[in-house]
Every structure is written in C-alpha cells, then in structure tokens.
Amino acid sequence: MKKLIRNSISTFLVSYIMVLVVPLMIATFGFQIAFRIVEDNLKVTHINMLQRSADIIENELVDVESVALQIASDSMILEMASKKRGDSNYILPALDALDNFTLYLNYKDIDLLDSQKAYIYLKNTDLVLYERSYYKPEIFRIYLRNWGIDYDEWRSEMAEAELLSPDFRRNGDGFEYVFPFSKQMFGEKQGAIVLRIDGDMITRKMEFINDLESREMYMVEIIDDMGEQLWASHSAEEFPELTFEELESSYLEKDGQSIIIAKSEKVDLYYVLVLPVKESLAQLATLKNIVLFLMLLATAVGIVLALIQAVRKGRPVDEALHALAPAGEEPERYTNLGTAVSDIVKQHADVLQEIEQNKITLKKNFFDELLKAEFSTEAQLRSGAAKAGVDIDNQFYQTAFIQLFAENDFITVDEQTMNEIRVLSQLMKNHLRENCGNNVWFHKRNYNSEIAIFAIDNLEEDVFDIIRQTKEWIMKECNVEITSGIGGTCNNLLLIWRSMEEARIALENCTRENPVLSYKPELVKHDEYYFPSIAEDKLEESIRSGQWQEAKDILALLETENCVNRQLRRTQFIKLNQKFMDILGGAWNKEELQENAFWINEVLMQPEISEQEYFQRLRQLYRRACNDNVEKKQEQKSQIVEEIKDYIRAHYCESDMGLARVGSQFRMSESYLSTLFKEQSGGNFGDFLETLRIEKACELLQDKTIIVTKVAEEVGYNSVQSFRRAFKRVKGVSPKEQRDKCEGNH
C-alpha cells in the first residue's frame, strides 16, 4: 500500500482528481450564488471599464488645454494678434506665428487633438490662421460648412470683444476646445484658439466598445457640467434623458436601460454608458449554460486523458531523470517528487545563473546606451528601461564619476589585483546602496572606475555629502583613496550624458586636497571650444529627424558653455563654426547650406565676433533645416499612403484585405499603419476600405440578376450579414432598399 502511495503515477492521478473533481463539486453546489456574483461583477466591470476610458480621455483633454495655453502664451502669436492690417512690419511676425503654430501641432503627441482642423482667429486683422496659411473668413467658411458649423453664428462669436473663459463645447458635427486670448490678462479679446477634438479617436479610446458591439442597442456619451451633450457614439433619441441628480450617481436603471456614469476630476465632464437591462441578463443566462457545459466536458476529458497518460508513460519523474542523467549512467532513485525536483534544480544551477546573468547584461546594455545617448525618444528610453527592469519615474538625476586608487598609475594589472579591485568596488557600491536604496544605479567604466546615477528627488542628502561620506568610510575600513567628480542635475534622462561629461571634467580636476569635486564652469579650459562627441551625434540626429526642440536644447547648452563659461579665441570660434557647418552638411540639403553659409560667415568676418548674433542666426538656420526635413518626411509619408490606397483599390475585393495584410506588404506594424493612414488621409483605414467596397456594391446592385449574397462575395465580405451591417452603416439603408431605390429611379 505504501509503495502504491509513493508511486509517481498515483501521485499524478490524485492531483488530477483533486484539481478537476473538487472544482466541479464546488460549482455544482454554489452555481446560483456564483452567477449572482457574476451579475454584480458585470455591473462593476462596466463601471471600471468606463472609468478607465474616461481617465484616458480626460488626461488627453487636459493635454489639449495645456497646448492651447502654450500657443496663447507664444510671443510670436501674441505679436501677430496685436498687429493690424497695413502695419509696416506685418509680414515677418505673420510668418513666425505661422511656423510656431504649426510646430505646436506637429510636435505635440495628443491622439484626441485633430491637428488638421485646428485654427486661430485673429480679431485685429480679421484673419484665420489655418493649415500653414492665412484665410479670410469668407474663404474659411468652406471648412466650417464641412464641419457642420453655422457661419453666421461663428462670425458673431468671433467678433465679440469680451475675453471669456476657455471651455469645451459641441459645435457642428463634433466638439472642440475654444481658448480666447489677449496680451493683457483682463484686456479685450485679440483672438481665439480653436482645437477640434477627433471623435473617431474618442471611439478608439473607448476600448470597452469592442465588448459591446454584439449588442443591438448601446450608447456612450460625454456630457458637460451644464448637462449639454458634447459627443455620443449613437443617436440619443432612443435612450432616456438624465437629470443633474441622476448624473451624480454611478449606476441606475431607467426605462428598461442600465445606465453607468463616470465623472472626470479635472475637466468636469460626465461619461455615460447605456445598455438594455434585459439584453445584458439574457447574455448572462446564455453564458451560464455554456460555462456549465464546458466545465463538465473539460472535467470528463481531463480525467480520461490523465488516466491514459499515466498508464502510457509509467513513471514520468523517472523519465525526466533518465533524460537528465549522463549517457550510460543510471539515474538516482527518489521516493518523493519534491526531493527529486529540488535535486534537479541543484544539479542545473547553471541555468538559473544564466537567467540572472541575462538580467545583468540587459541592465548593463541599457546604461551603455543611456550614457552614450543612443536613445532618441522617450518611448525608446522607457522600452529599454522596462526590459532591463530599471525604474525611471523620477524628476531629477545626477551623476558621479568614482575612481578607486586614483593616485596609483598601474602599468600592468594582474588577476589578483583585479579581484581585489572588484571586491573594493562592490563594498563601495553596497555602502552607497545602504544610504540611497534603489535610488542609485551603477555602470562600470573601466577596471577601477564606476559611474553612479542618482535619482536625487528621492534622496534626503546631497550627492556631494553622500560621496564624501562613502570616501571617508572606504578610507577608514580599507585604507583606500577614492576620487570622484560630480556632474550637474538633469531633469531628463535623455540628456544625462551632459551630467556625465560634467562629472568627467570634475574628476580630471580632483586633487589630494580636493578628492571629491562638483562641476563648476571655472573647471573647464577657457581657451578651447566645447563640443563633446555625444552632443555632435545627438545634434545631427535631431536635425535629420526634424526634432527642433531637442536641437534647440543642445544649441543652448553649447552657447552657454562656449560663450559664457569660456573666452574663446577667434581661431577656436572658427573651428567651432566649422563643426556646426559639418553637421548641417551631413543632415541638410547642401544647396540650401551653400546659400546660407555666407549669412553665417558675415558674423565671423567681423573683427569682434558677435557671439549672440552668431548663435541667433545659427538657430534660425538649424530650425529651417529641421522644418525642411519634417516636410520631406511628410511628403514621403503622403506618397506611401497614396501607394497604400492604390494597393487597396487593386485588392479591396479580396476577403483577407485588412491592416495585417497591408502592413505585411509595406513592412510596417498595424498600429503604425493605422496612425499613418489617419494622419495623412484624415480618415480611418477601415472606413476607406469599407466605403470603397460599398460604392462598388452599389454598382453591382443595379444588376437585378446578381443576388445580394453574390454581391457581398464580389466586394470582399465573408458573410452576407456583415455586408448588410456595413452597407447600412455607410448608406443608411439596406442593400435591398438601395436596389429598390435604383429601380424606382429608372
């Protein structure tokens, strides 16, 4: 009997029985109670899903408000708003305002902001700044009509002199954020910034709608704090109206409808989900029957398979031991499964060590790329940090370059010395971790140097004091001197290379009297220009990608270091200029560069170089290069989308036509393809394909000899039901009604 109990076959059989039969018994006795809980959980799930979508949309609406505030605070736009027609210096401010408004729209990554419909009305000049140009209101009314906006009402509102508070509102066939502005806080209105919200993107943000599409009736709507509807997924005529008291509740039932409400915390909007009560409960009953059947079926099949596998395999643990034992040797015998598994793990500890080593390698590679400034965007940085298991959600960072045996010049380093340095380095890092916890990261520079990166917003002491205490502790415990250079603070990990460069300069200036030194501008060599290779690479990369803000930050750093912290000789300044020109030559059109090179060289030809004027012209030149590269990329994107449209037109009738197929054909991900198509064409990929198919279907329906099922197949639909739904969605009538209408016209 004992032998049978210890047998691995019996052990597995008992385990299967416990896993499969016990849940079945619990489900049998508690079935009704469990599904009552499921019914309540269904309501809570809808509430949570709605609140999650509301939070996502709310955060982006707050970003829209922030963009409008930045645009309204822009000096060029404010200057243009104060101009009147006929002013002598009218043209240049107009062009600058146009460029700045375009930059704000292009470089703000807000999905809900429909940048194709954003505009600024300038009251003094009675002009509309829209799509990189200026329009008279009489011309701009064409766009307003396309958006469903009444021109006379719009004209009356824009002509008002009172400076009203900005707000979200419904206007035409969508809703928008309107931000009236003026140079003075309480002065007369000089213009209004209007940012249209993308209704299709709101639908995409409402992720839970995918779970509701099988229902015949549902509605999601957004209501402002005055009870006015800003947006709705469906017509509200078939659904009950809500009072203000009802909007304050999270769940209620009215006129046979389940109504779930979420309220935003920042922009005072209500998000409402309406579902028929009976439909929800009917689906729950169907789910209950399906789950019961599947549980019984899975239990029966599982027990049968468990018995078959146990009999066929004999002793599965023994087979595993045979497979792991060296060739020609008998494996050890075990009477307990836990002991066998533990022993196997001990024998293969190298596998666990390899897994841990992979983690260390990922983290090392992450810091290598970080300190070499190889991350181009915030998204790349966060992806790399997530893979390496590094938390980067901090506000400020600071680096320290720490060197052991600073005064010893080792010509050769033997293995014993290397091991001793590793131990000392580990002691030093452990001491720093005791003081800083998880707020310090390390990256080995060479055999006796470490770079420490501190998240200083979570530290109680200054980095300088922490390093000095560590130096004293190492000296006391190990009688070893260390020196350390400390760089400046940084609020963006993408620019941490700057702090590292400063730490390196500080380390080079450490002495016996000052072994720990913070970076100061006085430490640099004043007769040499400053242009580290990392800054050179990042600047060229930013020009190629059209990232003007990043290029502007690097130019500001180089201007400060070379014009404020250094007194450059003329020869050094000319060499610095050559660096700037070489970068432009590699990242910009050479003909454009040649036309503008003399304009820059005018400053260098002066006896006393005007450094401020030089960098002002340099910024304008680099900005033009960024804009040109952005426009070139936009042209390339537009051309790709046209090729995609041609491909869809050629293959729309094939049933597998979709994002996956087109993405594979053009070698891009589905998400990027969808975003690119929407950005360049102003419409969704799916809508374009669906409209193309339905228009062709309308042509085929004119032939009465072709049945509807055949028409559906001809235009790429797998089922006539999905074809009918799509046709109704696009044309507002069924295929049969469309055919009858065509016959009536004839």
C-alpha positions in Angstrom: 0.0 0.0 0.0 2.8 2.4 0.9 4.6 1.6 -2.3 1.4 2.4 -4.3 1.0 5.8 -2.4 4.7 6.7 -3.1 4.3 5.7 -6.8 4.5 8.8 -9.0 1.6 7.5 -11.2 -0.7 7.5 -8.2 0.6 10.9 -7.1 -0.3 12.4 -10.5 -3.7 10.7 -10.6 -4.6 12.0 -7.2 -3.5 15.5 -8.2 -5.7 15.4 -11.4 -8.7 14.2 -9.4 -8.3 17.0 -6.8 -7.8 19.7 -9.5 -10.7 18.6 -11.7 -13.3 17.0 -9.4 -13.2 19.4 -6.4 -13.9 22.5 -8.5 -16.8 20.6 -10.1 -18.4 19.8 -6.7 -18.0 23.4 -5.6 -19.5 24.7 -8.9 -22.4 22.2 -8.6 -23.4 23.4 -5.0 -22.6 27.1 -5.5 -23.7 27.6 -9.1 -26.6 30.0 -8.5 -24.7 32.1 -5.9 -21.7 32.3 -8.2 -23.7 33.7 -11.1 -25.4 36.3 -8.9 -22.0 37.5 -8.0 -21.1 37.5 -11.7 -24.1 39.7 -12.4 -22.9 42.2 -9.8 -19.4 41.9 -11.1 -20.6 42.6 -14.6 -22.0 46.0 -13.5 -18.8 46.8 -11.6 -16.8 45.7 -14.7 -18.7 48.1 -16.9 -18.2 50.9 -14.3 -14.5 50.2 -14.2 -14.1 50.0 -17.9 -16.0 53.3 -18.4 -13.9 55.0 -15.7 -10.7 53.7 -17.3 -11.7 55.1 -20.7 -12.8 58.3 -19.0 -9.4 58.7 -17.3 -7.6 58.2 -20.6 -9.7 60.7 -22.4 -9.6 63.2 -19.5 -5.8 63.1 -19.4 -5.6 63.9 -23.1 -8.2 66.7 -22.8 -6.0 68.2 -20.1 -3.1 68.0 -22.5 -5.3 69.8 -25.1 -5.9 72.6 -22.6 -2.1 72.7 -21.9 -1.3 73.0 -25.7 -3.8 75.8 -26.1 -2.3 77.7 -23.1 1.2 77.3 -24.6 0.0 78.6 -28.0 -1.7 81.5 -26.3 1.5 82.4 -24.5 3.7 82.3 -27.5 5.3 85.7 -28.1 5.2 85.4 -31.9 1.5 84.6 -31.9 0.7 87.3 -29.4 2.7 89.8 -31.5 0.8 88.8 -34.6 -2.5 89.1 -32.8 -1.7 92.7 -31.9 -1.0 93.7 -35.5 -3.4 95.4 -37.8 -3.6 95.3 -41.5 -1.4 97.9 -43.0 1.3 97.8 -40.4 4.8 98.1 -41.9 6.3 95.2 -40.0 3.3 92.9 -40.7 4.8 90.1 -42.8 7.7 88.7 -40.6 5.5 88.3 -37.4 2.9 86.6 -39.6 5.4 84.0 -40.9 6.8 83.4 -37.4 3.4 83.0 -35.9 2.5 80.5 -38.7 5.7 78.5 -38.1 5.2 78.4 -34.3 1.6 77.3 -34.5 2.5 74.6 -37.0 5.3 73.4 -34.7 3.0 73.2 -31.7 0.5 71.0 -33.6 3.2 68.7 -35.2 5.2 68.0 -32.1 2.5 67.5 -29.5 1.7 63.8 -29.4 -2.0 64.0 -28.4 -4.2 61.4 -30.1 -7.5 63.3 -29.4 -6.2 66.6 -31.0 -7.3 66.7 -34.6 -4.4 68.9 -35.8 -5.9 69.0 -39.4 -8.8 71.1 -38.0 -7.1 73.4 -35.5 -7.1 77.1 -36.2 -6.6 80.6 -34.7 -8.9 83.5 -35.4 -7.1 86.9 -35.2 -9.5 89.7 -34.4 -7.5 92.8 -35.3 -6.6 91.6 -38.8 -9.8 89.5 -39.3 -7.8 86.5 -40.5 -7.9 82.8 -39.7 -4.5 81.0 -39.2 -5.2 77.5 -40.6 -3.1 74.8 -42.3 0.1 76.8 -42.6 -1.7 79.8 -44.2 -4.0 82.7 -43.5 -7.6 82.8 -44.7 -10.3 85.5 -44.9 -13.4 84.4 -43.0 -15.4 84.4 -46.3 -13.0 81.7 -47.6 -12.7 79.8 -44.3 -16.5 79.3 -44.3 -16.0 76.4 -46.7 -14.2 74.4 -44.0 -16.8 75.5 -41.4 -19.6 74.1 -43.6 -17.7 70.8 -43.9 -17.6 70.6 -40.1 -21.3 71.4 -39.8 -20.7 74.8 -38.2 -23.1 77.7 -39.0 -21.0 80.6 -40.4 -23.2 83.4 -39.1 -23.1 82.1 -35.5 -19.4 81.5 -35.8 -18.8 85.1 -37.2 -20.9 86.6 -34.4 -19.0 84.7 -31.7 -15.5 85.6 -33.1 -16.4 89.3 -33.3 -17.2 89.5 -29.6 -14.8 91.8 -27.7 -15.3 90.2 -24.2 -12.5 87.9 -23.1 -14.4 84.7 -22.0 -13.1 81.7 -20.1 -11.9 78.8 -22.3 -14.2 75.8 -22.4 -15.1 72.6 -24.2 -18.3 72.7 -26.3 -20.2 71.0 -29.0 -20.1 72.7 -32.4 -21.2 71.4 -35.7 -20.7 67.6 -36.1 -18.1 67.4 -33.3 -16.8 69.2 -30.2 -13.9 71.5 -29.7 -11.9 73.4 -27.1 -12.0 77.2 -27.5 -9.4 79.4 -25.9 -10.0 83.2 -26.2 -6.7 85.1 -25.6 -5.2 88.6 -25.2 -1.8 90.1 -24.4 -3.3 91.5 -21.2 -4.9 89.1 -18.7 -8.1 91.1 -18.5 -7.9 93.1 -21.7 -10.1 93.0 -24.8 -10.1 89.7 -26.8 -7.5 89.7 -29.6 -8.3 86.3 -30.9 -9.4 82.7 -30.2 -7.6 79.4 -30.4 -9.9 76.5 -31.5 -8.7 72.9 -31.2 -11.1 70.4 -32.6 -11.4 67.0 -30.9 -11.2 63.8 -33.0 -14.5 61.9 -32.5 -13.2 58.8 -34.2 -10.2 58.7 -31.8 -12.6 59.0 -28.8 -14.4 55.9 -30.1 -11.0 54.1 -30.3 -10.1 55.2 -26.7 -13.4 53.7 -25.5 -11.9 50.2 -25.6 -14.8 48.5 -23.9 -17.0 49.2 -27.0 -15.3 46.2 -28.6 -17.1 44.1 -26.0 -20.4 45.8 -26.7 -20.6 45.6 -30.4 -22.6 42.3 -30.3 -25.4 44.1 -28.6 -28.2 45.6 -30.7 -28.5 48.7 -28.5 -26.0 50.7 -26.6 -24.7 54.3 -26.3 -21.7 56.1 -24.9 -21.9 59.8 -24.5 -19.9 62.7 -23.0 -21.9 65.4 -21.1 -20.6 68.7 -19.8 -21.3 70.1 -16.3 -24.3 72.1 -17.8 -26.0 68.9 -18.9 -25.2 69.6 -22.6 -24.1 66.6 -24.8 -20.6 67.1 -26.2 -20.3 63.7 -28.0 -22.2 60.5 -28.5 -21.5 57.2 -30.2 -25.1 56.8 -31.4 -28.2 58.9 -31.7 -29.7 59.7 -28.3 -33.3 59.6 -29.4 -33.9 56.0 -28.3 -32.3 56.5 -24.9 -33.7 58.2 -21.8 -32.6 61.7 -20.8 -30.8 62.2 -17.4 -31.4 64.9 -14.8 -28.5 66.5 -12.9 -29.3 64.4 -9.8 -29.1 61.2 -11.9 -25.8 62.3 -13.4 -24.3 62.3 -9.9 -25.0 58.5 -9.3 -22.6 55.9 -10.6 -25.3 53.3 -11.6 -29.1 53.4 -12.2 -31.8 51.7 -14.2 -34.3 53.8 -16.1 -36.9 52.9 -18.8 -35.5 49.4 -19.1 -31.9 50.6 -19.6 -28.8 50.1 -17.4 -27.1 53.5 -17.1 -23.5 53.7 -15.8 -21.9 57.1 -15.2 -18.3 58.2 -14.5 -17.3 61.8 -13.7 -14.0 63.3 -14.5 -12.0 65.1 -11.8 -10.2 67.7 -13.9 -12.4 69.0 -16.7 -15.9 68.4 -15.1 -17.3 66.1 -17.7 -19.7 63.1 -17.4 -19.1 59.8 -19.3 -22.3 57.8 -19.7 -22.8 54.2 -20.8 -26.4 53.0 -21.6 -27.3 49.3 -22.1 -30.6 47.4 -22.2 -31.1 45.5 -18.9 -32.9 42.5 -20.4 -30.3 42.1 -23.1 -27.5 42.0 -20.5 -29.3 39.4 -18.4 -30.1 37.3 -21.4 -26.5 37.1 -22.4 -25.6 36.2 -18.8 -28.0 33.3 -18.9 -26.5 32.0 -22.1 -23.1 32.4 -20.6 -24.1 30.3 -17.6 -25.3 27.4 -19.7 -22.2 27.5 -21.9 -19.8 27.6 -18.9 -21.6 24.7 -17.2 -21.4 22.5 -20.3 -17.7 23.4 -20.9 -16.8 22.6 -17.2 -18.4 19.2 -17.4 -16.9 18.4 -20.8 -13.4 19.6 -19.7 -13.6 17.6 -16.5 -14.5 14.4 -18.3 -11.9 14.8 -21.0 -9.2 15.8 -18.4 -9.8 12.7 -16.3 -9.7 10.4 -19.3 -6.5 12.0 -20.7 -4.9 11.8 -17.2 -5.6 8.1 -16.9 -4.3 7.4 -20.5 -1.1 9.5 -20.0 -0.4 7.9 -16.6 -0.7 4.4 -17.9 1.3 5.0 -21.1 4.1 7.0 -19.6 4.6 4.8 -16.5 6.8 7.0 -14.2 7.1 10.5 -15.7 9.6 11.6 -13.0 11.8 8.6 -13.8 11.7 9.5 -17.5 12.8 13.1 -16.7 15.7 11.7 -14.5 16.7 9.4 -17.3 16.8 12.3 -19.8 18.9 14.4 -17.5 21.4 11.7 -16.4 24.7 11.4 -18.3 24.8 8.9 -21.1 25.4 5.3 -20.0 24.7 6.1 -16.3 21.7 5.1 -14.2 19.8 8.0 -12.6 19.3 8.3 -8.9 16.1 6.9 -7.4 13.6 9.1 -5.4 10.6 8.2 -3.4 9.4 11.9 -3.1 8.6 14.2 -6.0 9.6 17.3 -4.2 13.1 15.9 -3.4 13.6 14.9 -7.0 12.7 18.3 -8.3 14.9 20.1 -5.7 17.9 17.9 -6.6 17.4 18.5 -10.3 17.4 22.3 -9.7 20.6 22.0 -7.7 22.2 20.0 -10.4 21.3 22.6 -13.0 22.0 25.7 -11.1 24.0 26.9 -14.1 20.6 27.5 -15.9 19.4 29.8 -13.0 22.8 31.6 -13.1 22.5 32.1 -16.9 19.0 33.6 -16.4 20.4 36.0 -13.7 23.3 36.8 -16.0 20.9 37.8 -18.8 19.3 40.3 -16.4 22.6 41.8 -15.6 23.6 42.0 -19.3 20.3 43.8 -20.1 20.9 46.3 -17.4 24.5 46.9 -18.5 23.4 47.4 -22.1 20.7 49.8 -21.0 23.2 52.0 -19.1 25.7 51.8 -22.0 23.1 53.1 -24.4 21.9 55.7 -21.9 25.3 57.2 -21.2 26.2 57.1 -24.9 22.9 59.0 -25.7 21.7 56.2 -28.1 18.1 56.6 -27.1 16.4 59.1 -29.5 12.9 59.3 -28.0 11.2 58.9 -24.6 9.4 55.8 -25.9 12.7 54.1 -26.8 14.1 55.0 -23.4 11.1 53.6 -21.5 11.1 50.4 -23.5 14.8 49.8 -22.8 14.3 50.5 -19.1 11.3 48.1 -18.9 13.3 45.3 -20.5 16.2 45.9 -18.1 14.0 46.2 -15.0 15.0 49.8 -14.3 12.5 52.2 -12.7 12.9 55.7 -14.3 9.9 57.5 -12.9 11.9 60.3 -11.2 12.1 64.0 -11.6 15.8 64.8 -11.3 19.0 62.9 -11.8 22.7 63.5 -11.1 25.9 61.5 -12.0 29.1 60.9 -10.2 32.4 59.6 -11.7 34.1 57.5 -8.9 37.6 56.2 -9.2 39.5 53.8 -6.9 43.3 54.1 -6.4 43.2 57.5 -8.1 46.9 58.3 -7.3 48.2 54.9 -8.4 49.2 54.5 -12.1 49.0 50.8 -12.7 51.0 49.9 -15.7 50.0 46.2 -15.5 47.2 44.8 -13.5 47.4 41.1 -12.6 44.5 38.8 -11.8 44.8 39.1 -8.0 44.8 42.9 -8.2 41.7 42.8 -10.4 39.9 40.6 -8.0 40.8 42.9 -5.1 39.5 45.9 -7.0 36.3 44.1 -7.7 35.8 43.4 -4.0 36.5 47.1 -3.1 34.2 48.3 -5.8 31.4 46.0 -4.6 32.0 47.3 -1.0 31.7 50.9 -2.2 28.5 50.2 -4.1 27.0 48.3 -1.2 27.7 51.3 1.1 26.1 53.7 -1.4 23.0 51.4 -1.7 22.6 51.3 2.1 22.5 55.1 2.1 20.4 55.6 -1.1 18.4 52.4 -1.5 17.1 51.8 -5.0 17.7 55.5 -5.9 21.2 54.8 -7.2 22.4 52.8 -10.3 25.9 51.9 -11.3 27.7 51.4 -14.5 31.3 50.2 -14.7 33.5 52.5 -16.8 36.8 50.5 -16.6 38.5 48.2 -14.1 38.8 50.8 -11.3 36.0 53.4 -12.2 32.3 53.4 -11.7 29.6 55.8 -12.9 26.8 56.3 -10.3 23.4 57.7 -11.4 21.3 59.1 -8.6 17.6 59.8 -8.5 18.1 62.9 -6.4 14.4 63.8 -5.8 14.1 60.7 -3.5 17.4 61.4 -1.6 17.5 63.0 1.9 21.1 64.2 1.5 23.1 65.9 -1.3 25.0 63.7 -3.7 28.2 65.6 -2.7 27.7 64.7 1.0 26.9 61.0 0.2 30.0 60.6 -1.9 32.2 62.3 0.7 30.8 60.0 3.5 31.5 57.0 1.3 35.1 58.2 0.6 35.7 58.5 4.4 34.2 55.1 5.1 36.3 53.4 2.4 39.4 55.1 3.8 38.6 54.0 7.3 37.6 50.4 6.5 40.0 49.6 3.7 42.7 52.3 3.7 42.0 53.1 0.0 41.7 56.5 -1.5 38.9 57.3 -4.0 38.3 60.4 -6.0 35.0 61.5 -7.5 33.7 64.1 -9.9 30.1 65.1 -9.6 28.1 66.4 -12.5 25.1 68.8 -12.6 21.5 67.9 -12.2 19.3 66.8 -15.1 15.5 66.6 -15.4 15.5 64.3 -18.4 17.4 61.0 -18.7 17.8 61.6 -22.5 20.2 64.4 -21.5 22.0 62.5 -18.8 25.2 62.5 -21.0 25.6 66.2 -20.2 25.8 65.5 -16.4 28.3 62.6 -17.2 30.5 65.0 -19.2 30.5 67.4 -16.3 31.4 64.7 -13.9 34.3 63.6 -16.1 35.6 67.2 -16.2 35.3 67.5 -12.4 37.2 64.2 -11.9 40.0 65.4 -14.0 40.4 68.4 -11.7 40.4 66.4 -8.4 43.5 66.7 -6.3 44.8 65.2 -3.0 43.4 68.3 -1.2 40.0 68.1 -3.1 39.4 64.4 -3.8 35.6 65.0 -4.2 34.7 67.8 -6.5 31.4 69.1 -8.0 31.4 70.5 -11.5 31.7 74.3 -11.9 32.2 76.4 -15.1 35.6 77.5 -13.7 36.9 74.0 -14.2 36.9 74.0 -17.9 39.7 75.0 -20.2 38.7 78.5 -21.3 40.8 78.7 -24.4 39.3 75.6 -26.1 35.8 75.3 -27.5 33.3 72.8 -26.0 31.7 70.3 -28.3 31.6 66.7 -27.0 31.2 63.9 -29.5 27.9 62.9 -27.9 26.4 66.4 -28.4 27.7 66.3 -32.0 25.9 62.9 -32.7 22.7 64.0 -30.9 22.6 67.3 -32.8 23.0 65.7 -36.2 20.4 63.0 -35.3 17.9 65.7 -34.2 18.3 67.6 -37.5 17.8 64.5 -39.6 14.6 63.6 -37.7 13.3 67.2 -37.6 13.2 67.4 -33.8 13.8 71.1 -33.4 13.1 71.3 -29.6 15.9 68.8 -28.9 18.3 70.6 -31.3 17.4 73.9 -29.7 18.3 72.5 -26.2 21.7 71.3 -27.4 22.4 74.6 -29.1 21.5 76.4 -25.9 23.9 74.2 -23.9 26.7 74.8 -26.5 26.1 78.5 -26.5 26.3 78.7 -22.7 29.4 76.6 -22.4 31.3 78.4 -25.3 30.1 82.0 -24.9 29.5 82.3 -21.1 31.9 79.7 -19.5 34.7 80.1 -21.9 36.6 83.0 -23.6 37.2 81.6 -27.0 39.9 82.9 -29.2 39.0 83.7 -32.8 40.7 80.6 -34.2 38.8 78.4 -31.7 35.5 80.1 -32.6 36.1 79.5 -36.3 36.8 75.8 -35.6 33.6 75.6 -33.6 31.7 77.1 -36.6 33.2 74.5 -38.9 31.8 71.8 -36.6 28.3 73.3 -36.9 28.6 73.6 -40.7 29.9 70.0 -41.0 26.8 68.8 -39.1 24.5 70.7 -41.3 26.3 69.4 -44.4 25.6 65.9 -43.3 21.9 66.4 -42.3 20.6 69.0 -44.7 20.4 69.8 -48.4 23.9 71.0 -49.5 22.5 73.6 -51.9 20.4 75.2 -49.1 23.5 75.2 -46.9 25.7 76.9 -49.5 23.1 79.7 -50.0 23.1 80.4 -46.3 26.7 79.8 -45.3 27.7 83.4 -46.2 24.9 84.8 -44.0 26.6 82.9 -41.0 30.1 83.8 -42.1 29.2 87.6 -42.0 29.4 87.4 -38.3 32.7 85.6 -38.3 34.2 88.2 -40.6 33.7 90.9 -38.1 36.8 92.0 -36.1 35.0 91.3 -32.8 32.7 88.3 -33.3 29.2 88.9 -32.0 28.6 85.6 -30.3 24.9 86.4 -29.5 24.2 87.3 -33.1 26.1 84.3 -34.4 24.0 81.8 -32.3 20.8 83.6 -33.2 21.5 83.1 -36.9 22.7 79.6 -36.2 19.4 78.7 -34.5 17.4 80.1 -37.4 19.4 78.0 -39.9 19.1 74.8 -37.8 15.4 75.4 -37.4 15.0 75.8 -41.2 16.9 72.5 -41.6 14.6 70.8 -39.1 11.5 72.1 -40.9 12.7 71.1 -44.3 13.4 67.6 -43.1 10.0 67.4 -41.4 8.3 68.5 -44.7 10.4 66.0 -46.6 9.2 63.2 -44.3 5.6 64.4 -44.6 5.9 64.2 -48.4 7.3 60.7 -48.1 4.5 59.7 -45.7 1.9 61.2 -48.1 3.4 59.2 -51.0 3.4 56.0 -49.0 -0.3 56.5 -48.1 -1.2 57.1 -51.8 0.6 53.8 -52.7 -1.4 52.1 -49.9 -4.6 53.5 -51.3 -3.7 52.2 -54.8 -3.0 48.8 -53.3 -6.3 48.8 -51.5 -8.2 49.8 -54.7 -6.5 46.9 -56.6 -7.3 44.3 -53.9 -10.3 45.5 -52.0 -12.5 42.6 -53.3 -10.3 40.0 -51.5 -11.7 38.9 -48.2 -8.3 39.0 -46.3 -7.7 42.6 -47.1 -7.1 44.5 -43.9 -4.4 46.2 -41.7 -2.5 42.9 -41.2 -2.1 42.2 -45.0 -1.3 45.8 -46.0 1.2 46.1 -43.0 3.0 43.0 -44.2 3.0 44.2 -47.8 4.5 47.6 -46.9 6.6 46.3 -44.0 5.1 48.3 -41.1 3.2 47.4 -37.9 -0.6 47.5 -37.9 -0.7 50.3 -35.3 1.8 52.5 -37.2 -0.1 51.9 -40.5 -3.4 52.9 -38.9 -1.9 56.0 -37.4 -0.1 57.0 -40.6 -3.2 56.5 -42.7 -5.3 58.6 -40.4 -2.7 61.3 -40.2 -2.2 61.7 -44.0 -5.7 61.0 -45.3 -7.9 62.4 -42.5 -9.9 59.2 -42.3 -9.6 55.7 -40.8 -8.2 52.8 -42.8 -11.3 50.7 -42.1 -13.7 53.4 -43.2 -11.8 53.9 -46.5 -11.8 50.2 -47.3 -15.5 49.9 -46.3 -16.6 52.9 -48.3 -14.7 51.6 -51.4 -16.4 48.2 -51.1 -19.9 49.6 -50.6 -19.6 52.0 -53.6 -18.7 49.0 -55.8 -21.6 47.1 -54.3 -23.9 49.9 -55.2 -22.8 49.5 -58.9 -23.4 45.7 -58.7 -26.8 46.1 -57.1 -28.1 47.9 -60.2 -27.9 44.5 -62.0 -31.0 42.6 -60.7 -29.6 39.3 -61.9 -26.9 39.3 -59.2 -28.2 38.2 -55.8 -27.1 40.1 -52.6 -25.0 37.1 -51.4 -23.0 37.2 -54.6 -22.6 41.0 -54.3 -21.2 40.5 -50.8 -18.6 38.0 -52.1 -17.6 40.2 -55.1 -16.7 43.1 -52.8 -14.8 41.1 -50.2 -17.2 40.2 -47.4 -17.1 36.7 -45.9 -20.8 36.7 -44.8 -23.9 38.5 -46.1 -24.8 39.6 -42.5 -21.6 41.6 -42.1 -22.1 43.0 -45.6 -25.6 44.2 -44.7 -24.4 45.8 -41.5 -21.6 47.6 -43.3 -24.0 48.7 -46.1 -26.5 50.1 -43.6 -23.7 51.9 -41.7 -22.4 53.6 -44.9 -25.6 54.3 -46.9 -28.2 54.4 -44.1 -30.3 51.8 -46.0 -30.2 48.1 -46.5 -28.9 46.6 -49.8 -32.5 45.6 -50.8 -33.8 49.2 -50.1 -30.9 50.5 -52.2 -31.7 48.2 -55.1 -35.4 49.2 -54.9 -34.4 52.9 -55.0 -32.3 52.3 -58.1 -35.3 50.6 -59.8 -37.6 53.4 -58.9 -35.2 56.0 -60.4 -35.2 54.0 -63.7 
